[in-house]
């Protein structure tokens, strides 16, 4: 009897040790490894018909043809490629969301799913005769190549106002761009969620930086017209040479403010990937980072504004110039983080 109890105790200890080891192994995995595992798990559940929609060759042109705007025909049917969330089973949907979650920080994931959830509000504001289908399940997953820790592959989760793209090579993320978060409305103006803002830090930190500029600095940073819209559908941000005020002309506190603004975009990613992106920012010489903006005051009292932060390896683009779905002016944000000279680890000019 005592021998049986001893064997049972030893077995329990062994199983416990294995369980702890598995937890430690999972905890020590990089974000790249976690995403690869999640993508493989999702792919393993797909039917042959679902795979036709979700899986593409690594070199397929769809990999670099991305959109954050609605892509619909005149009958409000989606033209976006990939496998739509509402075509997944109840067991598969969490796997798609896990893939998105593992590519983002806690805050980044909250913001991404918040953007998706705003489709319900847009449907309500647009009404039945709205020009676009508004549906929080109209978000698509695409896998490019075979998820592995040895070769090249990539994935995208995308829909209205959201495009999250990752490119991997030999088990490492080699590109986390383009990454675009859009929000309509930027601030909910009425109803039970009045005052809610999905991406407040990319507004607040920019406004704080602008307010800190001297008149002489503003003359250099301020632009005569609003900055261009984020260029989707292509791997090249096409922003040209840096414009505005270089970081080397900022005071110490202003440099900290600019860095916080850049970090607000990098921190949409998990900690290890955010640190990697900030390392690239510093490697490119922070003194060469430029900040430019255009802020207007219209006759109707609205204040549309745009800004751009550009360094040798990246560009941040922000626009708040459009009315929201309830017709409140300048209450519709597009904000994006892109790599230079090109996204998707393409490199070259």
N, C-alpha and C positions, 0 to 999 in steps of 0.2 A: 504493500500500500504506500509505504514511504517512498519506495523507488518510483512508483507511478506518479506520485505528487512531484517528486524531483524532476522527472522527465517533463511533466506538464509545465512546471515553473520555468525550466530551461527553454522549452518551446515558446512560451509566452515572451520570455526575455529576448529570444532570437527574433521573433516576429516584430516585437517593439523596436529592436535595433534596426531591422530592415526598414520599418516604417519611418523612423527618424532619418535614416540615411537617404531615403527617397525624398523626404521633405527638404533636407539640406541640399540635395542635388538639384531639385527644382528651384530652390531659392537662389542658388549660385549660378543658374543659367543666365546668359545675357538676354537682352530683349530680342536680339536677332534669333537666338536659338528657340526662344519661346514662341516667336511668331512663326518660325519654320515648323515647329511641332503643331501649332494650331492650324496652320494652312494644310498640313498633311492630314490632320484629323478631319477637317472639313471635306477635303477632296475625297477621302476614303468613304464618306457617307453619300456622295453624289451618285445619282442614277446616270445612265448613259445619256439620257435626254438633258439632264441638268449639266453634265460635263460639256455638252456641245455649246451651251451658253456661257459657262463659267471659265473654261480652260482654253488658253491660247498659246501658240508658240512664243518663246521668249522674244523673238525678233518681229513678231506681228506688229504692224503699224498701229494697232489699237493701243499698244502699251504707252505710246507717247502722244496719243490723241485723246486728250482729257478735257472734261468740261465741268464747270461748277454752276453753270446756268441751266435752266430747264431745256431739255432737248426733246421736243415734242412736235408732232405733225399737226395739221389743221384740225384733225379729229381728236386732238389731245391725247394721242397715243405716244408712248415714249419711243424715241429713236436711239436711246442710249444702249450700248452693248454691255454684256455682262449678265450675271444671273441676279434677278430681282429678289429682294428679300421675301416678298409675299408669295414667291414660287418655291420657297423652302418649307420643309415640314416643321412642325412644332419642335422637334428635336434638333433640327439643323439651324434654325434661327439663332439660338444662343451661341452656336459655334462660329457663325459669321460675326456676331457681335463680340465674341471673345477675340477674334482676329483683329478687329478694330481696336478693342480695349488694350490689347498687348502692344499695339503700335503707338499708343498715346499715354500720357501721364493721367493721373486720376482726374485732374482738372481738365485736361484736354479731352478726355472721354466724356466728362460731364457736359462740356461745351458742345462736343460733336453730337451727342444724343439730344441735347437741348435744341440744337439747330434742326435736327430731324423732327423733333416734337412740335416745333413751330409750324410745321406743315398743317397741323390741325387748326391752328389759329388762322393761317392764311386761307384755308378752305372756308372757314366761317366768315372771314372778312370779304373774300371774293364772291361768295354766294354761288348758287348753282350755275350761273351764267358766266363764271370766271373764265378767262382765256386759257388757263392752265389747270391741269390736274394737280391737286395738292394732296399728297398721300405720304404719311410717315414711313410706309413700307416700300416706297419707290426709291430705294437705295440699292445699289448694285455691287456685287463682288466679282472681280476678274483676277484670275491667277495666270501668270505668264511663265511658262516653263514648269519644271517639276520642283516643288519645294524640297530643298536638300541643303546639307552643310558643306557640299563639295563644289557644286556648279553655280551657274547664274540663274536666277529666277526673280520674280517680282509679283507684287499684287497691288490691287487698288480697291478701295471702298469709296463709292462716289454716288452722288445724287444732287438734288437742288441745294446749292449753297455749301456743298461739302465735297472736297476731293482730297483723299489721303492716299499717297503713293509711296511705295517702298521698292527699292532695287537691292538685291543681295548678290554677293559673290564670295564663294568659299566660306560661307557661314557668317559673313559680316554684312551689315547694312552699309552699302556704298553710296546710297542716295535716299534721302527722306523727303524729297521734293519732286513735284510741287505739292504744297500743302496749303489749301485754301479753306478758310472758314468765312461764310457769309451769314448775315443775320438780318431778317426782316420780320418784325420791326426791331431796330437796334434797342429801343426801349419801349416796352409795352405801355401805352398811354391810357388805357381804360380797362375796366373789368377786374376780376378777382386777382389777376397777376400784374396789376398796374405797378409800374416802377421796375419790373424785372428787366435785367440786362444780361445778355448771354456772354458777351466778351468785353466787359467793362475796362479791363486793365489796358488794352491796346488803344483805348480812347483816353483814359485818365492820365496815363503816363506820358502820352504824346502832348496832351494839353499842358501838363506840368512843365514839360521841357520847353514848349513854345513860350509859356509865361515867364520862364527864367531867362530868356534871351534878352540881351540889350538891344537897343534900337539899331545899333551898328550891325549886330549879328543878324537881326531880323531882315535887314536890307539884303543880306547875302542869302539867307535861308528861304525867305519868302519868294514865291513864284507868282508871275503875273496871271497865270491861268491854272485851272485845276489839272492835276496830273492825270495821265492816261489810265484807262481801265486796264486791269490785269488781263494779259493776253493768254487766253486758254487755247486748247487745240494744238499746241506746239510745245516743244521742249525748250525753246529759247524765250526768255523773258523779254528780250528785245527792248531793253530800257536805255541803251546807249551809255555814254560816259556818265560818271557821277555828276550830280548837280547839287547846288546848295552849299551848306556850311560844313567844312571838314571838321572832324573831331579835334584836330590839333588846335583849332581856334576856340575851343570851349574851355571854360573854367573847370576846375577839378569836380565841383559838385554837378555841373552840367554834364560832364563826361559820365559820371555815375548815373545820372538820369537817363542818358542815351543808352547806356549799357543795360539798365533795367528794362527799357523798352524793347531792346533786342532780345533779352532773356525771356520776356513775356511771350514771344513767338517761339523761341527754342524750347521753352518749358511746356509747350503743347505735347512734346515728346517725353518718353520715359527718361528718368534721370541719366542713365548711361548714354543715351543718344543725344540728349540735350547738352551734356558735357562735351560730347564729341563735336557737336555743331558750334558751341562756343569756343572750342579749341581752334576750329577753322577760322572763326572770326578773329581771334587774337593772332593766329599765325599769319593772317593777311595784313597785319599792322592796323591796330585799332585807330591810330591817328589818321588813317586814310579813309575811314568811314565818313560818309557824307549824310547830312540830314537836310531835307527840303520839304516845304509844305506850302499849301495855298489855303487860306481861310477867308471866306467872304461873309458879308452880312447883306442879305437880300432885303428888298423893300417890304416883303411880307414878314420880316423878322427872322427868317430861317438863316441858319449858319452852316451851309455846306462846306466841307473841308476835305482835303486829301493830304497825305504825306508819303514820303519815301525815305527809307534808310538803305544806303547802298555801300557795300564794301567790296574788296576784290573778289570774294568768294560767294557772296550772297546779295540778295536784294529783298527788302520788305516793302510791300505795297499796301496802302490803305486808302479806301475811298468811302466817304459818307456824303453822297451828293443826291441820291435818289429819294423820292418819297416812299413811305411804307405803303402797305396794302390798304391802310385806312386813310391814305392821302395826306398824312403828316409829312411835311417837307423835311428833307435831309435826316431821315431816320431809317436808313437801309445801308448796312455795312458790307463791304467786301474787303477781306484782309488776307494777305498771302505771304508765304515764305518760299523763296525760290533760290536755286543754286546758280552761280555764274561760273563759266559761261553758259552752261546748259544743265537742265534737270536730267534725271534718270541715269546719272553717272555717264553721260555721253561725252562730256569734255569737248575740247576744241571750239573753234569759232564758228 
